Amino acid sequence: MYTIEEFDKEKTKVLKYILYKKRTEQEIRKKFVSSIEENMLEDIIEYLKEAKYIDDSELIERTINNFMQLKNLSIKEIQYKLIAKGLNKNDIEDYIYENREELEEYETKSAKNIIDKKLISMEPKEIKQYLLKKGYKLENINQAMNE
């Protein structure tokens, strides 16, 4: 077992790590697995989840919104990036399903931006292949090419 003082000291370390930049539960585990005793780390994570410092579903939403404002990505690419962060695949799929109209619109707009950039140096057929490899849906590519 551990003392309240030890718990508070380690909790503060984890909190500083989270407050610097929002982290997933998996990122926190990876970072502190060797420096904090397992039971204490579990308790700290539980405490921080209850206090809403760790909220993976909120992080999914925020991250997707950031991607949509800053990058041209396919829905598949967004999914892979979130999974790579250690977020739960089912939570990601649920969010995408619930927001699919908005995300389909974003993907089409994204494809359009890429098409506009690539038309200078590539044939439409090549661009289509490029976008398919990046995980864009065929109907979104076709819609973007027709705009």
N, C-alpha and C positions, 0 to 999 in steps of 0.2 A: 504494500500500500504506500501511499505518499501523503505528504502534509498539504494543508490548504496553501501554505506559502509556496511550496514547490509547484502546485497546480497553477496558482496565480502567475508565478514567474514564467512558466512555460506557455501558459495561455496568452500572456502579453507578447511573447515572441511570435506566436502564431498570428495573433491579431495584427501586429505590425506588418507581417508578411502579407496578410489579406488586405489591409487598408492601403498599402502601397499600390496594389493592383488587385482587382477582383480575381479570385482563384477558384478553381474547381476543387471539390473534395479530394479527387485523385491527386491533383497537384500538391495539395497540402500534405497528404499522406507520404508522397514521394519525397518531399523536402524534409520532413521531420521524422521519418521512420527510423533513422539511425541515431537521432539525438534525443528523442523523447520515448520513454518507456511505453510499450504498446497499450496497456490499459489506460494510462493517463492520456495518451493521444486520442484514444477512442472517446474518452470522457470530454476532452477539450472540443473535439469535433462535434459531439452531440450538443454540448453547451452552445457552441457557435452557430449551429443549425437552428436551435430553438430561438436564439437571439437574432436570427436572420442575417448573420454575417456571412454565412455560407448558404447560398440559395441558387442551386444549379439551374432551376427552371427560369429564374429571373436573369441569370447569366446567359442562358441560351437566347432569350429575347433581346437582351442588350447587344450581344455579339452579332446577332443577325442584323439588327438595325444598323450597327456600325458598318458591317460589310456592305449593306444596301446603300449607304450614303457614300462610301469611299471606294468601293471596288466593283469591277465587272466580273461576276462569278456566276456559275450555274448553280442551281439548287443542290446538285450532287456535290459540287466543290465545297459549298457551305457545309453540307452534311459531313464530309470528310474532315474538314478543318475542326468542326466541333467535336467529332469523335476523337480526333488526335489530341484535343485538349483534355480528354478523359471524361467527357460528358456522356450521360446515359443515352444509348442509341434510341431506346423507346421514347424517352422524353423529347429527343430531337425530332423523331418522326411524328410524334403527337403535335408538336408545335408547328411543324411544316404542314401537316394535314389541316390543322385549324386555321392556318394563314395562307393556304395554297393559292387563293386568287391573287392576293397581293404579291406573293413570291413568283407566281407565273408571269405576272406583269413585269416584275423586276427582271426576271430572267430574259424576257423578250427584249426589254430596254437594254440590258447588258449585251445581249447578242448584237443588237443594232449598233451599239457603240463600238464593239469590236469589228463588226463588218465595215463600218465607216472608216476605221483606222486601217484595216487590212486591204481594202479595195485598191489602194494605191499600188501595192506590191504583189497582190495575189489575185488569182482567178476566183470567181464566185464558188466554183466547185471545190477548190482547195480550202476556201474559208469555211464552207459547210463541213468538210471533213475535220478541220481543225476544231470547230465548235462541238461537233459530235464527240470527238476524243476528250474534250473538256467536260463532257457530261450534259451538254445542253440537249433539251428535248427537240426532236425533229420539228414538231409543230411550232415551237417557239422560234426556231431558226427560220423556218419558212415564212412565218409571220413577219419577223424582223427583216428578212430579205425583200419582202413585198412592200415594206413601208418606204 
